[in-house]
Amino acid sequence: MTNSLLEISGIHKRFGGLHALNDIALTINKSEIYGLIGPNGAGKTTLFNVLTGLYQPDEGKFTFNGRNLFRQKPYVVVESGIARTFQNIRLFANMTALENVMVGRHVRTKASVIGAVLRQPSARREEAAIHSRAVELLNYVGIPQHADELARNLSYGDQRRLEIARALATDPMLLALDEPAAGMNPKETEELKLLMQKIRNDGVTILLIEHDVKLMMGLCDRIAVLDYGKKIAEGKPEEVKSNPRVIEAYLGVAPE
């Protein structure tokens, strides 16, 4: 029985004359933390956007949990079990933290619009379950005290946690995090690391973009390196760290 969850091969994405992704192939296994690093403009976020349906690839193959997701719409990708956060926080600023998570949970709802409008018993039960699950997730990510606060009033670190809670509300098998530690202080980064480890230990696979190389080397099971839209290295952190092509393209220092 295969342990792979996500498999892509031959992925190309072009923007006019720019070849943003060039023949990218990756296999991400279940219950691992898989890192994606590379210099600015290497194609990391473009790849995220392809994997989550925001961009349509020009060529390639993309399967997730045995399902073909090549050129599928974002809602199909989410329903299939892939959730993501963004490099720039995208919360509903004027909604409470609890409401933000409840919005994420609605992707798994079954009540009809008519049922919700008429407040039918099944719709009320489902709404209560959504509320309960949102409360659980705020506790899970460590910000239950902010449930009734507007998202825009939360600290930067807590907004990042809220984004993760909202993504987890979709019941993902794969959680794609785009630079979640950006702008965090060392204490917040360490707390985030512990949260990601907990998420993985609870059975959710993580795909992570992050510029904090120290964090990536101490957290990821495997790492792929992109440079100018091409994958130039892949392997365990210690292998990637000592790869001469990676040192030249990204790390900029000799391995210790």
Secondary structure as a PSIPRED ss2 file (coil, helix, strand):
# PSIPRED VFORMAT (PSIPRED V4.0)

   1 M C   1.000  0.000  0.000
   2 T C   1.000  0.000  0.000
   3 N C   1.000  0.000  0.000
   4 S E   0.000  0.000  1.000
   5 L E   0.000  0.000  1.000
   6 L E   0.000  0.000  1.000
   7 E E   0.000  0.000  1.000
   8 I E   0.000  0.000  1.000
   9 S E   0.000  0.000  1.000
  10 G E   0.000  0.000  1.000
  11 I E   0.000  0.000  1.000
  12 H E   0.000  0.000  1.000
  13 K E   0.000  0.000  1.000
  14 R E   0.000  0.000  1.000
  15 F E   0.000  0.000  1.000
  16 G C   1.000  0.000  0.000
  17 G C   1.000  0.000  0.000
  18 L E   0.000  0.000  1.000
  19 H E   0.000  0.000  1.000
  20 A E   0.000  0.000  1.000
  21 L E   0.000  0.000  1.000
  22 N E   0.000  0.000  1.000
  23 D E   0.000  0.000  1.000
  24 I E   0.000  0.000  1.000
  25 A E   0.000  0.000  1.000
  26 L E   0.000  0.000  1.000
  27 T E   0.000  0.000  1.000
  28 I E   0.000  0.000  1.000
  29 N E   0.000  0.000  1.000
  30 K C   1.000  0.000  0.000
  31 S C   1.000  0.000  0.000
  32 E C   1.000  0.000  0.000
  33 I E   0.000  0.000  1.000
  34 Y E   0.000  0.000  1.000
  35 G E   0.000  0.000  1.000
  36 L E   0.000  0.000  1.000
  37 I E   0.000  0.000  1.000
  38 G C   1.000  0.000  0.000
  39 P C   1.000  0.000  0.000
  40 N C   1.000  0.000  0.000
  41 G C   1.000  0.000  0.000
  42 A C   1.000  0.000  0.000
  43 G C   1.000  0.000  0.000
  44 K H   0.000  1.000  0.000
  45 T H   0.000  1.000  0.000
  46 T H   0.000  1.000  0.000
  47 L H   0.000  1.000  0.000
  48 F H   0.000  1.000  0.000
  49 N H   0.000  1.000  0.000
  50 V H   0.000  1.000  0.000
  51 L H   0.000  1.000  0.000
  52 T C   1.000  0.000  0.000
  53 G C   1.000  0.000  0.000
  54 L C   1.000  0.000  0.000
  55 Y C   1.000  0.000  0.000
  56 Q C   1.000  0.000  0.000
  57 P C   1.000  0.000  0.000
  58 D C   1.000  0.000  0.000
  59 E E   0.000  0.000  1.000
  60 G E   0.000  0.000  1.000
  61 K E   0.000  0.000  1.000
  62 F E   0.000  0.000  1.000
  63 T E   0.000  0.000  1.000
  64 F E   0.000  0.000  1.000
  65 N C   1.000  0.000  0.000
  66 G C   1.000  0.000  0.000
  67 R E   0.000  0.000  1.000
  68 N E   0.000  0.000  1.000
  69 L C   1.000  0.000  0.000
  70 F C   1.000  0.000  0.000
  71 R C   1.000  0.000  0.000
  72 Q C   1.000  0.000  0.000
  73 K C   1.000  0.000  0.000
  74 P H   0.000  1.000  0.000
  75 Y H   0.000  1.000  0.000
  76 V H   0.000  1.000  0.000
  77 V H   0.000  1.000  0.000
  78 V H   0.000  1.000  0.000
  79 E H   0.000  1.000  0.000
  80 S H   0.000  1.000  0.000
  81 G C   1.000  0.000  0.000
  82 I E   0.000  0.000  1.000
  83 A E   0.000  0.000  1.000
  84 R E   0.000  0.000  1.000
  85 T C   1.000  0.000  0.000
  86 F C   1.000  0.000  0.000
  87 Q C   1.000  0.000  0.000
  88 N C   1.000  0.000  0.000
  89 I C   1.000  0.000  0.000
  90 R C   1.000  0.000  0.000
  91 L C   1.000  0.000  0.000
  92 F C   1.000  0.000  0.000
  93 A C   1.000  0.000  0.000
  94 N C   1.000  0.000  0.000
  95 M C   1.000  0.000  0.000
  96 T E   0.000  0.000  1.000
  97 A H   0.000  1.000  0.000
  98 L H   0.000  1.000  0.000
  99 E H   0.000  1.000  0.000
 100 N H   0.000  1.000  0.000
 101 V H   0.000  1.000  0.000
 102 M H   0.000  1.000  0.000
 103 V H   0.000  1.000  0.000
 104 G H   0.000  1.000  0.000
 105 R H   0.000  1.000  0.000
 106 H H   0.000  1.000  0.000
 107 V H   0.000  1.000  0.000
 108 R H   0.000  1.000  0.000
 109 T C   1.000  0.000  0.000
 110 K C   1.000  0.000  0.000
 111 A C   1.000  0.000  0.000
 112 S C   1.000  0.000  0.000
 113 V H   0.000  1.000  0.000
 114 I H   0.000  1.000  0.000
 115 G H   0.000  1.000  0.000
 116 A H   0.000  1.000  0.000
 117 V H   0.000  1.000  0.000
 118 L C   1.000  0.000  0.000
 119 R C   1.000  0.000  0.000
 120 Q C   1.000  0.000  0.000
 121 P H   0.000  1.000  0.000
 122 S H   0.000  1.000  0.000
 123 A H   0.000  1.000  0.000
 124 R H   0.000  1.000  0.000
 125 R H   0.000  1.000  0.000
 126 E H   0.000  1.000  0.000
 127 E H   0.000  1.000  0.000
 128 A H   0.000  1.000  0.000
 129 A H   0.000  1.000  0.000
 130 I H   0.000  1.000  0.000
 131 H H   0.000  1.000  0.000
 132 S H   0.000  1.000  0.000
 133 R H   0.000  1.000  0.000
 134 A H   0.000  1.000  0.000
 135 V H   0.000  1.000  0.000
 136 E H   0.000  1.000  0.000
 137 L H   0.000  1.000  0.000
 138 L H   0.000  1.000  0.000
 139 N H   0.000  1.000  0.000
 140 Y H   0.000  1.000  0.000
 141 V H   0.000  1.000  0.000
 142 G C   1.000  0.000  0.000
 143 I C   1.000  0.000  0.000
 144 P H   0.000  1.000  0.000
 145 Q H   0.000  1.000  0.000
 146 H H   0.000  1.000  0.000
 147 A C   1.000  0.000  0.000
 148 D C   1.000  0.000  0.000
 149 E C   1.000  0.000  0.000
 150 L E   0.000  0.000  1.000
 151 A H   0.000  1.000  0.000
 152 R H   0.000  1.000  0.000
 153 N H   0.000  1.000  0.000
 154 L C   1.000  0.000  0.000
 155 S C   1.000  0.000  0.000
 156 Y H   0.000  1.000  0.000
 157 G H   0.000  1.000  0.000
 158 D H   0.000  1.000  0.000
 159 Q H   0.000  1.000  0.000
 160 R H   0.000  1.000  0.000
 161 R H   0.000  1.000  0.000
 162 L H   0.000  1.000  0.000
 163 E H   0.000  1.000  0.000
 164 I H   0.000  1.000  0.000
 165 A H   0.000  1.000  0.000
 166 R H   0.000  1.000  0.000
 167 A H   0.000  1.000  0.000
 168 L H   0.000  1.000  0.000
 169 A C   1.000  0.000  0.000
 170 T C   1.000  0.000  0.000
 171 D C   1.000  0.000  0.000
 172 P C   1.000  0.000  0.000
 173 M C   1.000  0.000  0.000
 174 L E   0.000  0.000  1.000
 175 L E   0.000  0.000  1.000
 176 A E   0.000  0.000  1.000
 177 L E   0.000  0.000  1.000
 178 D E   0.000  0.000  1.000
 179 E C   1.000  0.000  0.000
 180 P C   1.000  0.000  0.000
 181 A C   1.000  0.000  0.000
 182 A C   1.000  0.000  0.000
 183 G C   1.000  0.000  0.000
 184 M C   1.000  0.000  0.000
 185 N C   1.000  0.000  0.000
 186 P H   0.000  1.000  0.000
 187 K H   0.000  1.000  0.000
 188 E H   0.000  1.000  0.000
 189 T H   0.000  1.000  0.000
 190 E H   0.000  1.000  0.000
 191 E H   0.000  1.000  0.000
 192 L H   0.000  1.000  0.000
 193 K H   0.000  1.000  0.000
 194 L H   0.000  1.000  0.000
 195 L H   0.000  1.000  0.000
 196 M H   0.000  1.000  0.000
 197 Q H   0.000  1.000  0.000
 198 K H   0.000  1.000  0.000
 199 I H   0.000  1.000  0.000
 200 R H   0.000  1.000  0.000
 201 N H   0.000  1.000  0.000
 202 D C   1.000  0.000  0.000
 203 G C   1.000  0.000  0.000
 204 V C   1.000  0.000  0.000
 205 T E   0.000  0.000  1.000
 206 I E   0.000  0.000  1.000
 207 L E   0.000  0.000  1.000
 208 L E   0.000  0.000  1.000
 209 I E   0.000  0.000  1.000
 210 E C   1.000  0.000  0.000
 211 H C   1.000  0.000  0.000
 212 D C   1.000  0.000  0.000
 213 V H   0.000  1.000  0.000
 214 K H   0.000  1.000  0.000
 215 L H   0.000  1.000  0.000
 216 M H   0.000  1.000  0.000
 217 M H   0.000  1.000  0.000
 218 G H   0.000  1.000  0.000
 219 L H   0.000  1.000  0.000
 220 C C   1.000  0.000  0.000
 221 D C   1.000  0.000  0.000
 222 R E   0.000  0.000  1.000
 223 I E   0.000  0.000  1.000
 224 A E   0.000  0.000  1.000
 225 V E   0.000  0.000  1.000
 226 L E   0.000  0.000  1.000
 227 D E   0.000  0.000  1.000
 228 Y C   1.000  0.000  0.000
 229 G C   1.000  0.000  0.000
 230 K E   0.000  0.000  1.000
 231 K E   0.000  0.000  1.000
 232 I E   0.000  0.000  1.000
 233 A E   0.000  0.000  1.000
 234 E E   0.000  0.000  1.000
 235 G E   0.000  0.000  1.000
 236 K C   1.000  0.000  0.000
 237 P H   0.000  1.000  0.000
 238 E H   0.000  1.000  0.000
 239 E H   0.000  1.000  0.000
 240 V H   0.000  1.000  0.000
 241 K H   0.000  1.000  0.000
 242 S C   1.000  0.000  0.000
 243 N C   1.000  0.000  0.000
 244 P H   0.000  1.000  0.000
 245 R H   0.000  1.000  0.000
 246 V H   0.000  1.000  0.000
 247 I H   0.000  1.000  0.000
 248 E H   0.000  1.000  0.000
 249 A H   0.000  1.000  0.000
 250 Y H   0.000  1.000  0.000
 251 L H   0.000  1.000  0.000
 252 G C   1.000  0.000  0.000
 253 V C   1.000  0.000  0.000
 254 A C   1.000  0.000  0.000
 255 P C   1.000  0.000  0.000
 256 E C   1.000  0.000  0.000
